[in-house]
């Protein structure tokens, strides 16, 4: 040890000489996760943490769930995709499978997520947006036409309308001649995180947990090759969580699901081996590699401690990963290919079981054929052109990686313990604890970016002055909707009305009584051609639709800025406006349509309030009518529309029209979020005063908004 | 928009005009204040209305209760205005107003008008603005005005002094539930509602009612012969909201029978007049630059011991 000690002392001296008198410790950095990242790790750091990663395929699985890992078979390339209609999506899937993709991952449109059929009046702007519209088993059959479901593993991102979608999948397979036993794949079915970040829930938490439990029960009996749940941290990171929060809340969610299933009478070994996980991989390379290793270790430990399973497989954390969508920029979008590659490498070196790589244009719109090809090839290149797959856990034993794996694990454990003290994740969510933590992290990060403390190339540093336009895919939302509505009408005309009605009634009854398996009943109703919306409504009749309590935080954004000169300038500008106007500038931050991603809206709300705006926060899932009414009653100067799912071309012109009708045409509209440059002129024409794309500096945006209000008044 | 157009719009019940009128009332600009007074005298209405104050600690479910009650009133054919007062104003910066996210169905209805207001730096405080906004809503044809306030600080008393019925929401807390209630508040309550009486909390809520009944028994009633009413509801499950409305209506008709209703409103107006005079005196006293300067000089002298406080006060007022 003495050699090592003197070695480290020598290293320190060397560093301090280079720093011209500065301390070596000054190079250490505090991570957002709340522990120190050392400038150098050595064997002593590993030994003092008393951590032994062991061997792959063995408890606690730090080095991988399987012994051979990629040396035998690489991870599954699983690209998440869905294009408006079942026909389009089917065509895309078939092409991708030919080009080396191994599994399918279905993205549903927003209306489907929220359990609405395409003909519902609330979803006019949402049909075919962000994924495929599925209204019935007929759509599902088209989606998988020519794709043998007994051979193809299918992953479905569905949480809210999980019952009718699972039912449609099972019945579509049945009518293909494939029995449930033969089906393999994953349903996301992770409702807890929806209440925290993604907001595509339908029913209240307790009732939603019953659905999770019914699905776990159904699949453990009838679908042994199917993963009943994919416990997801992805959306937490996308909403702003750091790696420790993402890790902790995801595993805590996992524990809650296991607890619920065990309490409903299932043996832990009957379902735990079919639990799967889903993490986001962002740009902090070493941290993300460590996160996956820490996740496996901690899950194995927690499962052993709380549920004592007999089957080793119940301790194994298997995960899907997706590169971070949030890290992509609308500016200089080809840079995103590089970002995605680095993130993919982290996922692979962390030992993921399957991976989705984002397309470079996803910060602007849905991927095009070119961008999806490059995204897919990013993975095939790593798999087939590099030597990374030839060695299991090649970073294992790295002083830095082993130390960080340990530190992150400990940090997450502390957070999980806090959650446990609150009575578990369901309770913590009710109290709004995780949501608040994540939103705080998001506001701090945004302030760091706006201030320039965090670099994002092409956004706040090395900005490309002349951007070339990128080809994008535009969805004819109205056309898709018309097609879907026709199909629904056709189905409803042909089916046995009485039988459908009875099957739906049975669902409502089971929901009320707490008896029976709801998925079982939904499969029956789907056979009778009940639609996705009808099955959702049958449950809604018993349970109602859940409305989230909207918590907002204040002061966090300002805390990062405090003494920044530019920030103080904008504050003074707003104060001056208030003095003249007799009140503060008032803005309604609103999300219209069925997209529930509210990170952007939340961050803008809290930052604008800190800068001196009075901010009204609109309910999620508003219609243009509702947004206009709220804006008028609160007499706001400006409406800020947050849009991420391309509904803006329908919803914003509607909003303008309604405002004019109500003699409120002087209320200014600004838009922010994922808006393709190609749409800017359309929106300006429609009456939008300013558009803020991804990566907008918030104080600058606030200043611009004040200018626009003044211009309107003049 | 001229003041006549604005007044006409308010009287026709136009949403846009009512909202603009409330902005005027809330404005910190001296000129707006005058216009606002003119407007109020133009639109004053003799319409029969019910004014209800609704208070409770954060998290008790005020918004959810108002959502349920408001929807019920609309079903009965009434128009409902909700004024939300939040006294927890930040020292600097703006506010975040998220009330409507909790009144999702009510806020989308044509018969409802909901206006949450920030409080930072409002001239004349919460009471002035809310009282005047309430009058505007009545002029615009709203039958029931619900004034929501967080149960902290002075705002409860101010709200109670401008409504016909003051309703307080409580949680079905165990045993020591009385701790959450201030002595002074008990004396202004007309109806005490235990919210969240659903599921396994139902029994707890009933016990709480008994406890409160015992505690209130010792108090002198607010009005002779009219006791405080108690009930349990579940706003989220929409249970017994109709009973709450019946209690409110019951109180109003008893007050009317006994002639208290009109007398109380008159008294509230008189108090309001006194309050306005006092506010204006204080504003003139501290508002002028000259007076401010004079006061500062006197303060300095008191600090140095050059003048006694009583004499300084006399000098200040003589000026």
Interface residues (C-beta under 8 A of the other chain):
Chain A: X547 X548 X549 X550 X551 X552 X554 X555 X558 X571 X574 X578 X581 X582 X583 X584 X585 X605 X606 X608 X609 X610 X611 X612 X613 X614 X615 X616 X617 X618 X619 X620 X623 X625 X626 X629 X630 X632 X633 X634 X635 X662 X663 X664
Chain B: X14 X15 X16 X19 X20 X22 X23 X26 X27 X28 X29 X32 X90 X92 X93 X94 X95 X96 X97 X98 X100 X101 X102 X104 X107 X108 X113 X114 X115 X116 X118 X120 X121
